[in-house]
Structure formats: structure tokens, C-alpha cells
Amino acid sequence: MNEVRTLIEKFWICRDTDKETFYKVKRDIPNFQKFVREQLGWKLVHTENLLKLEKRPAHAEPFMGIEEFTDIRDYCILCVVLMYLEDKEDQEQFLLSELIDYVETQLKAYMEIDWTSFTQRKSLVRVLQYMERLSMLRVYEGSSEGFSAEAGQEVLYENTGYSKYFATSFPTDISGYESWEDFEKADFEEFDEDRGSVRVNRVYRQLAVCPAFYWAVNDDPDALYLKNQRQRIARNLDDNLGGNLDVYKNAAFFTLEEDDCYGAVHPRDAMLPEAVLLICGKIQSSIARGKVKRKENECISMTREQFAKQVLAVRKKWNSAWSKEFREMDEKKLLETVFAYMKNWMMVRCEEDRIIVLPAVGRLSGFYPEDFEGEKR
């Protein structure tokens, strides 16, 4: 087991729910502490009951939200529940009805709260189940899911005390922040952000937790550091995380071996990643035949209609090989599903009314054998 990878993959490790992993990682801290502190610039929270690596990224990316959450309301409720638990002692019990009253009181000045609405009850349940999964809450009696079916369902919870370590601590007052960009600036405002340890931290963070590292101009300071120190960076990453560093004209990728992966993986054995591999192959083929032109930064600018044409052409050609869900999926939903997946893996992004296809699309492609029975020639 690679212990630093375990810390990166997991939000945190609690002794009372995973004692074996807790002590394995704890014993290995001296071996990776320097890498975490100097290269990544991350804080390691280490208590007698919890281990957590505060994985603050170099830049905010679309995939970095909480996977279970589907609405901004979910995040608002989470913040209020964390506030509620701040005033609770460890192992103190409380009722869902008490928590609901507190959430409503705190949020009603900012948004409409109506627990007769199934959508809003479901939002609260998502938050509670997420907190249960991370062991911030323990259900003593009842079930959180029951509240989504009917308002008035009662549940008895126990505060584990872990919630106090959920939020990242900041050295400055963040009450005046208005966007995620303010948090990025706060990390670097006290230093020359294009020099020294701050630049080192940005480069390592981007490679360690993101699918890709892009730069727009050749004299980008982070890119220059990466190119000048690529052998040293590749060695540090391989020694601590395993994997290979590949650097191109306007992009870099840190990839793991197929039999030694962790965390979310692309591609994997599922229909959506398979479809995306085929779409990448289609776009690569269009480039090779001169039907699509790359810009100087290795990106491709398409209209939404052009992107849709590529996706739908792939489905039409390989329709019989796809799962029933994707064969019969509405065109709009298919395009939204494919685009969201590719966006999260930093293969595409939106710029006004156009879609920018990023260099990651040129890294991998998929195809079916020529003698595949479903192909019609």
C-alpha cells in the first residue's frame, strides 16, 4: 500500500472506522512528510483519531465539487450543519427536528426554505448521508433517508467530533471573499507568485490531483519551471506516487500504470469512458484527414453543432456495440453526458458559444476490431 496515495485518495482516515489503515499511514508519515510539505505545500492534520491531508489545489476545476451534491443549496446546508455541530460536544446526541429548525433559521435570510418540498428535503438528506459517510455524524436511531419520503420523520444522531476538521483553515479573514478566485489569490498574495516555493507547489499540485496541466504561452512561469526541472519533478512524483510524467508543447500529464492505479480512473471498464475513447479517436482521425485544424496551442475550437456532429456520428457507427441506455438515450442528454465527462477530465471546456477541445483528447483513443460483427461496411 502506498500510504501517501491513500491520503490523497481518501478525504481523511478515521481511527475508529479504519484502524488498520490509520496506523499503516501514521507509521509511514516520516517517509512522505517532506514531499507533502515542500513539493505539494499541503498541511497534514494529525490527531490521535484522525489523519487528513488538506488537498488545496493550484486552481479550481469543475470536477472538484462534492460528487453527491447536485445543487448549490446542498453546499449551503452543509455549511450550516457544520456550524450547528461546532456547538456540540463530542458524542453529544441531537434530534433531526432540532437540526432542521437551526438550518431554517440560519438560511431563511438567504433562500426560501420549505420542508414540504421533496426537492429541499432531498437536499438535506444528501448532506446528512454525506456527513454520515465521512463519519461526522453517526445515526443512533432512525434513518436519514426517511426524511426525504415524509417531513416530520425523526432521527437521533450522535456528533463524532470529526466535523471540526472538515473545513480548511485560512490565515486571513475570508468573510469578504466573493468568488473562488479570491481563495486562489489568498494562497499567493504574500509572495511573488511566479517564483520560489509557491510556484513549486502550484506545479506539483496540478500534476498530482488534476488530469492535465495546460499553459497558453511558452513563457508561462509554471511551464518554464516544469520544463527546466522535468527530470527532478518526474523522479519526485514517481518516488512518492508512482507513475510517469509526459511533457508536451503546451501540456503535461502525470499518468499511472494500468495495474497500479488509485482514485478515479480514465479510461475504465464502463460504457461512458468507452464512448469517450471512440469520440477521441474520431476527433484524432478528423485532424489526420485535415477536416479539423489545431491552433498553435494544440487546441481545437468547435461550434457546439460541430462537436455534436462528432459525438452523434460515433454513436451511429457503433450503435450496436453500445449499451441499451446509450443507444436509446435522447440526443440532448447524450451530448450533455459526454460533455460533462470530458469537461471533468479536462478534455474540453466552454468559451462563450464554442467548445474548446484540449490536448488530452490526443492522448488516448479507442476503436473496435475491424471484424466486429456490428459494424456495417
Secondary structure, 3 states (H helix, E strand, C coil): CCHHHHHHHCCCEECCCCHHHHHHHHHHHHHHHHHHHHHHCCEEEECCCEEEEECCCCCCCHHHCCCCCCCHHHHHHHHHHHHHHHCCCCCCEEEHHHHHHHHHHHHCCCCCCCCCCHHHHHHHHHHHHHHHHCCCEEEEECCCHHHHHCCCCCCEEEECCHHHHCCCCCCCCCCCCCCHHHHHHHHHCCCCCCCHHHHHHHHHHHHHHCCCEECCCCCCHHHHHHHHCHHHHHHHHHHHHCCEEEECCCEEEEECCCCCCCCCCCCCCCHHHHHHHHHHHHHHHHHHCCCCCCCCCCCEEEEHHHHHHHHHHHHHHHHHHCCHHHHHCCHHHHHHHHHHHHHHCCCEEEECCEEEECHHHHCCCCCCCCCCCCCCC
